[in-house]
Amino acid sequence: MYNMGMRSLRKYCCIAFVSMALLPWNATAVNQDALTARLFVQNKNTNAVERMLVQTLEAIKEGRLQQALDYVNQLLTISPNFALAHLIHGDLLSAKTRILHGFGDVNAADVTRIQDFKDEAETRIRNYFDRNRGLTQPNLLVELSEKQNHVLFVDTARSRLYVYEKSQRDTLKYVADYYVTIGKNGTGKKDQGDKRTPIGVYFAARKLNRPLPDLYGDAAYPLNYPNEIDSYERKTGSGIWIHGTPRDTYSRPPRASDGCVVLSNPDVQALQNILQTGGTPVVIGVNFQWVGADALKQQAQTKAELSNALESWRRDWVSQNTDAYLSHYTRDFFYSEGDLAKWSSYKRQIQAAKPKVSINLADISMFTYPNAKQNMVVVDFEQEYISPALRNVMKKRQYWVQENGQWKILYEGSA
C-alpha cells in the first residue's frame, strides 16, 4: 500500500499544481538537487512559510513521501492555521492507504473550496520560481520624494505585493514580496459593492486605531480610493484597505476579498514599519512588465522630460504670462471646481494685474499610473507661493498626460 501511495502522490502532485509548465525542471538531464538548492538560496527573502510549502510540494513530486510529511509538519508547527498545508497533510496521510484522484481528494465534497486551495498553491509556486528572473523593478516611472523611502507594487495578476526602497543612487532596490488576496471579482473597481480591487496609484494612511472585526486581522491601512481620477470617472465605493486575515486563518484564496488587498497577519506585521509613517505610495496594476537596465534608462529620460515640463510650468506661472501658463493644461483638464474654461477664467482674472510672485517646488514625487488608457503620471510636491498679499505652503497633486508628444496637466489640486 505504501508503494501505491507513493505512485498516487507523484501523479497527484503533477496533475494538481506542479506540472512541467509551472516548475523549472523537466525530464531532461538537469541536476535537480543543485537547481533546487540554488533557487532556495536566491529566494531567501521569501516568507519562510512559503519556502517550506514549495519544499513540501517539490518533495512530493520527487516521491520523497516521508520527507514531504516532515516538511509539512514543520510548516504546520510554524503556522497551525494554514489551511492549505492542512489539506496537503491530509492528502499525504491518505495516500499511504489509497489511490488519490486529485488535489484535496481527502475531502472532495467541497469542490469550490478545493479549487480555492489549488489556485493558492499554483499562484504561490508560479511566483516562487518566477522570482528567479532577478526582481528588477516594474516598467514604471517612479521617483520617490525626500520623505518617501519605500513604494509598494501590487501585481494583481500574480497576487503579489512587492516592496522596494530608495537606494543611495536614487534608484529602487528590491526588499521583499508577499502573497496577497484581491477582490472576488478581480480588478477594475467601478461601483460600490462590486467586489473588485481598484487599479491605480494610491497612498496608504496610517494604521486604523479603532477596534475592527476579526475579518481584518492584526492591522488595516486605508487607501485613498476613490482618488481624483476615480472620482472624475464616477467610480463609487470606499473602504479599500491593506489588511490582515482573521486570526484562525493564515491566508485566503487569490480572489476572496471585497476589493481590499489582504495579506497574512505575519506579512502585515512585516510591513508595519513601512506603513506606519503614512502616505506610503501603493501602485496597483495588472501584469507589470519587469524590465532591466536598458528600459530603466528610458524611464530616466521620460522622468527628465516630465521634470522639465514641471519646471516650465512653474516658470510660466512666475512670469505671469497667462497664455504660456495655460498652455500647460490639456483640453480635458479638471479640478475640484470645474473644467479648463472655468480654470482659465479664474487664472486670467488673478493674473490680469501681473502681481510679482515667487513659487518654489520641493519634495517632488512621480508615479506612472498603471494600465491607463494614455501615458499618465501622478506628480506630488510641496508648493510655496509668495505674493504681495499672500504666503501659502501646500501639498499639491497633479496628473500629467502626454498629448501630441507633450506633457500636459490633466488635473490639479491639493493632496
C-alpha positions in Angstrom: 0.0 0.0 0.0 2.9 2.3 0.7 4.2 2.0 -2.9 0.7 2.5 -4.2 0.5 5.7 -2.2 3.9 6.9 -3.5 2.8 6.5 -7.1 -0.5 8.1 -6.3 1.2 11.1 -4.7 3.5 11.7 -7.6 0.6 11.6 -10.1 -1.5 13.8 -7.7 1.1 16.5 -7.4 1.9 16.7 -11.1 -1.7 16.8 -12.1 -2.8 19.2 -9.3 -0.4 22.1 -9.4 3.3 21.4 -10.2 3.0 20.4 -13.8 6.0 20.9 -16.1 4.5 24.2 -17.2 4.9 25.6 -13.7 8.3 24.4 -12.5 11.8 24.9 -14.0 12.6 21.2 -14.1 11.6 18.6 -16.6 12.7 15.2 -17.9 15.9 16.5 -19.4 19.3 15.9 -17.9 19.3 18.5 -15.1 20.9 18.3 -11.7 17.7 18.9 -9.8 19.2 18.9 -6.4 21.6 21.7 -7.3 18.9 23.6 -9.1 16.6 23.4 -6.2 19.3 24.4 -3.7 20.2 27.4 -5.9 16.5 28.5 -6.1 16.0 28.3 -2.4 19.1 30.4 -1.8 18.1 33.0 -4.3 14.6 33.2 -2.8 15.9 33.5 0.8 13.9 36.7 1.3 10.6 34.9 0.7 8.4 34.2 3.6 9.6 31.0 5.4 6.1 29.5 5.3 6.1 29.8 1.5 9.5 28.3 1.1 8.5 25.3 3.2 5.3 24.9 1.2 7.4 24.7 -2.0 9.8 22.3 -0.4 6.9 20.1 0.6 5.5 20.0 -2.9 8.9 19.5 -4.5 9.4 16.5 -2.2 6.0 15.1 -3.2 6.8 15.5 -6.9 10.1 13.5 -6.5 8.3 10.8 -4.5 10.0 11.6 -1.1 6.9 10.9 0.9 8.4 10.9 4.4 10.4 14.0 3.8 7.3 15.7 2.5 5.5 14.8 5.7 8.4 16.1 7.7 8.3 19.4 5.8 4.5 19.9 6.1 4.6 19.0 9.8 7.2 21.7 10.4 5.1 24.1 8.3 2.1 23.4 10.5 4.2 23.9 13.6 5.1 27.4 12.4 1.6 28.2 11.0 -1.0 25.9 12.6 -3.8 28.0 10.9 -2.5 27.4 7.3 -5.5 25.6 5.8 -3.7 24.8 2.5 -0.9 23.0 4.5 -3.5 21.0 6.4 -5.1 19.9 3.2 -1.7 18.7 1.8 -1.0 17.0 5.1 -4.3 15.1 4.9 -3.6 14.1 1.3 -0.1 12.8 2.3 -1.5 10.6 5.1 -4.4 9.4 3.0 -2.1 8.5 0.1 -0.4 5.8 2.2 -3.5 3.7 2.1 -5.4 4.5 -1.0 -5.2 5.9 -4.5 -5.7 9.7 -4.8 -7.6 11.0 -7.8 -6.7 14.7 -7.4 -5.7 17.5 -5.1 -7.8 17.6 -2.0 -9.1 14.2 -2.6 -9.2 13.6 1.2 -12.3 15.8 1.2 -13.5 16.0 -2.4 -17.1 17.1 -1.4 -16.4 20.8 -1.2 -15.3 21.4 -4.9 -15.3 25.2 -4.6 -13.1 25.1 -1.5 -10.7 22.6 -3.1 -10.4 24.8 -6.2 -9.5 27.8 -3.9 -6.7 25.7 -2.4 -5.5 24.7 -5.8 -5.5 28.3 -7.0 -3.5 29.4 -4.0 -0.9 26.6 -4.4 -0.5 27.3 -8.1 -0.2 31.1 -7.5 2.4 30.7 -4.8 4.5 28.1 -6.8 4.4 30.1 -10.0 5.5 33.2 -8.3 8.3 31.5 -6.3 10.1 30.3 -9.4 9.2 33.4 -11.4 11.3 35.3 -8.8 14.4 33.7 -10.4 14.1 36.4 -13.0 16.1 38.8 -10.8 13.4 41.1 -9.4 14.2 44.2 -11.4 11.5 46.9 -10.9 8.3 47.2 -13.0 8.5 49.3 -16.2 7.0 52.3 -14.4 8.4 55.8 -13.9 9.0 56.1 -10.2 10.6 59.0 -8.3 10.3 59.0 -4.5 10.2 62.3 -2.7 12.7 63.1 0.1 10.2 62.0 2.7 9.4 58.7 1.0 11.7 55.7 1.4 9.5 52.9 0.1 7.0 52.1 -2.6 4.7 49.1 -2.8 3.7 47.5 -6.1 0.7 45.2 -6.1 0.6 43.0 -9.2 -3.0 41.6 -9.1 -2.4 39.1 -11.9 0.4 37.5 -9.7 -1.5 38.0 -6.4 1.7 39.6 -5.2 2.9 42.7 -3.3 6.5 43.8 -3.9 8.4 46.1 -1.6 11.1 48.4 -3.0 13.2 51.0 -1.2 15.0 54.1 -2.4 18.7 53.4 -2.8 21.7 55.7 -2.5 21.7 56.3 -6.2 18.1 57.5 -6.3 17.1 54.2 -7.8 14.8 51.4 -6.4 16.1 48.3 -4.6 14.0 45.2 -4.1 13.3 44.4 -0.4 10.7 41.6 -0.3 7.5 40.3 -1.7 4.3 38.8 -0.3 1.3 36.7 -1.4 -1.9 38.7 -1.4 -5.6 38.2 -1.9 -7.6 40.6 -4.1 -11.3 41.1 -4.9 -13.6 38.2 -5.5 -14.4 39.5 -9.0 -10.9 40.6 -9.9 -9.8 44.2 -10.7 -11.2 47.4 -12.3 -13.4 48.6 -9.4 -16.2 50.9 -10.6 -19.2 50.5 -8.3 -20.0 50.2 -4.7 -20.1 46.6 -3.7 -18.7 45.2 -7.0 -16.1 43.2 -5.0 -13.3 44.4 -7.3 -9.8 45.8 -6.5 -9.1 49.2 -8.0 -6.2 49.8 -10.4 -4.2 53.0 -10.0 -1.8 54.9 -7.7 -2.9 55.2 -4.1 -1.4 56.3 -0.8 -1.8 54.3 2.4 -2.9 56.1 5.5 -1.6 55.2 9.0 -3.0 52.1 10.8 -6.6 52.4 11.9 -6.6 52.5 15.7 -10.3 51.9 16.2 -11.5 48.3 17.1 -12.2 46.3 13.9 -13.9 43.0 13.2 -11.7 39.9 13.2 -12.0 39.8 9.4 -9.4 42.5 9.1 -6.8 40.7 11.2 -4.0 42.4 13.0 -4.0 45.7 11.2 -5.7 47.8 8.5 -4.3 50.7 6.4 -6.8 52.6 4.3 -6.0 53.6 0.7 -7.3 56.8 -0.8 -9.8 55.2 -3.1 -11.5 56.8 -4.8 -8.7 59.0 -5.9 -9.1 62.1 -8.1 -9.2 60.1 -11.3 -11.6 57.6 -9.8 -14.0 60.4 -8.7 -13.8 62.1 -12.1 -14.7 58.8 -13.8 -17.7 58.5 -11.4 -16.4 55.4 -9.7 -18.1 54.7 -6.4 -17.4 52.8 -3.3 -14.9 53.2 -0.5 -13.1 51.3 2.3 -10.3 49.8 0.2 -7.7 48.8 2.7 -4.5 46.8 3.0 -5.3 44.5 5.9 -4.7 41.1 7.5 -6.7 37.9 7.9 -8.9 36.5 10.6 -6.9 35.1 13.4 -7.9 31.5 12.7 -6.8 31.9 9.0 -3.3 32.1 7.7 -4.2 33.1 4.2 -7.1 33.4 1.8 -7.5 32.3 -1.8 -6.1 34.6 -4.5 -9.6 36.1 -5.2 -11.6 36.3 -2.0 -11.8 39.9 -0.6 -14.4 42.5 -1.2 -11.8 44.6 -3.0 -9.1 45.1 -0.4 -5.5 43.9 -0.6 -5.2 41.2 2.0 -2.0 39.7 3.4 -1.4 37.1 6.2 -1.0 38.7 9.6 2.7 38.0 9.8 3.2 39.7 6.5 1.1 42.7 7.6 3.3 42.9 10.7 6.4 42.8 8.5 5.1 45.9 6.6 4.2 47.9 9.7 7.4 49.9 9.8 6.9 51.0 6.3 3.1 51.7 6.5 3.1 53.3 9.9 4.6 56.5 8.6 1.5 57.2 6.5 1.4 58.3 2.9 3.2 55.2 1.5 2.7 55.0 -2.2 0.9 51.9 -3.4 0.8 51.2 -7.1 -1.8 48.6 -8.0 -1.7 47.1 -11.6 -2.2 44.1 -13.7 0.7 42.1 -15.1 3.6 44.5 -14.5 6.4 44.3 -17.1 9.6 43.6 -15.3 12.5 45.3 -17.0 16.3 45.6 -17.0 18.8 48.4 -17.1 18.0 49.5 -20.7 14.3 50.1 -20.1 15.1 51.9 -16.8 17.4 54.3 -18.8 14.4 55.1 -21.0 12.4 55.8 -17.8 15.1 58.1 -16.6 14.8 60.0 -19.9 11.0 60.3 -19.5 11.4 61.5 -16.0 13.8 64.2 -17.2 11.3 65.3 -19.8 8.5 65.5 -17.2 10.7 67.3 -14.8 11.5 69.9 -17.5 7.7 70.3 -18.2 7.0 70.8 -14.5 9.7 73.4 -14.2 8.5 75.2 -17.4 5.0 75.3 -15.8 6.5 76.9 -12.7 8.5 79.5 -14.6 5.5 80.5 -16.8 3.4 80.9 -13.6 6.1 83.1 -12.1 6.3 85.2 -15.3 2.5 85.8 -15.2 2.4 85.1 -18.9 -1.1 83.6 -18.7 -1.3 82.2 -22.2 2.0 80.4 -21.7 0.9 79.2 -18.3 -2.4 77.9 -19.6 -0.7 76.1 -22.5 0.5 73.5 -19.9 -3.1 72.3 -19.4 -4.8 69.7 -21.5 -8.2 70.5 -23.0 -9.7 67.8 -20.8 -8.3 69.4 -17.6 -10.5 69.3 -14.5 -10.2 70.4 -10.9 -12.5 70.4 -7.9 -14.5 73.4 -9.1 -14.9 72.6 -12.8 -13.1 72.4 -16.1 -10.4 74.2 -18.2 -12.7 77.1 -19.1 -13.5 77.9 -15.5 -9.9 77.5 -14.5 -8.7 79.7 -17.3 -11.2 82.5 -16.4 -10.1 82.3 -12.8 -6.4 82.5 -13.6 -6.8 85.3 -16.1 -8.7 87.3 -13.5 -5.9 86.9 -10.9 -3.0 87.4 -13.3 -4.5 90.5 -15.0 -2.7 92.8 -12.6 0.5 90.7 -13.1 1.5 90.7 -9.5 5.1 89.7 -8.7 5.1 86.2 -7.3 7.6 83.6 -6.1 6.9 79.9 -6.5 9.1 77.1 -5.2 8.6 73.4 -5.5 10.1 70.8 -3.2 9.7 67.2 -2.1 8.7 66.1 -5.6 7.5 62.5 -6.3 6.3 60.9 -9.6 4.5 57.6 -10.2 3.3 56.2 -13.6 -0.4 55.4 -13.4 -0.6 51.7 -14.3 -2.8 50.3 -17.1 -4.0 53.7 -18.0 -5.5 54.4 -21.5 -2.8 57.1 -22.1 0.6 57.6 -20.6 -0.2 59.3 -17.2 2.0 60.2 -14.2 0.9 61.3 -10.7 3.1 64.1 -9.5 3.1 65.3 -5.9 5.1 68.2 -4.5 5.2 70.8 -1.8 4.4 74.2 -3.2 5.4 77.5 -1.6 3.5 80.5 -3.1 4.5 84.1 -2.2 2.8 87.2 -3.4 2.5 90.8 -2.0 -0.8 89.7 -0.4 -0.2 86.1 0.5 2.2 83.4 1.5 1.0 79.8 1.3 2.6 76.4 1.6 0.6 73.4 0.5 0.9 69.8 -0.7 -0.2 69.7 -4.3 -1.1 66.8 -6.7 -1.1 66.9 -10.4 -1.9 64.2 -13.1 0.2 64.7 -16.2 -0.6 63.1 -19.5 1.1 63.0 -22.9 -0.8 64.9 -25.5 0.7 65.0 -29.1 4.1 64.2 -27.6 4.0 66.9 -25.0 3.3 66.6 -21.2 0.1 68.4 -20.2 -1.7 68.7 -16.8 -5.0 66.8 -16.7 -5.8 67.5 -13.0 -4.5 69.8 -10.3 -5.5 70.1 -6.6 -4.4 69.8 -3.1 -3.0 66.4 -2.0 
